[in-house]
Structures are given as C-alpha cells and as structure tokens.
C-alpha cells in the first residue's frame, strides 16, 4: 500500500473546502472563517491519516486478526 503523508491529505482537504466556499460565491472568506477552515482541515486530515494507517496495518498483517480469533477460540475450548 502506498504511504500517504499527512501534509498531502491536509492540502487535499483544504483545497476541497476552498472549492466548496467558492461554490457558494463567497469572494473572500473572513479571517475567522479561514482560521476555522484551517483548524477543521487539520483535525480531519489527522483523522484520515490514522484511519489510513489502520487500514495499512490490517493489509500488512492479514493473519493478525485471525490469530486473535483463534486465540479466543482456544481459550474457550480449554
């Protein structure tokens, strides 16, 4: 799986939000709006990054999930 950088995600999210603002015909957002967009974009991109990391970990170790299931089954059988 390709490594995804948090900065790349952040830039993509910011670009999408700016496009949404331009769609609503807001010529230039206020300073508060820009600050809010930056804050939300950072939180959103960090959340996406953590989810991508989890998915990459699942793909990298496919036997880990089944090993846990087997261990639970073994404990129940013993």
ABEGO torsion letter per residue (X at the ends): XBBBBAAAAAAAAAAAAAAAAAAAGBABBBAAAAAAAAAAAAAAAAAAAAAAAAAAAAAABAAAAAAAAAAAAAAAAX
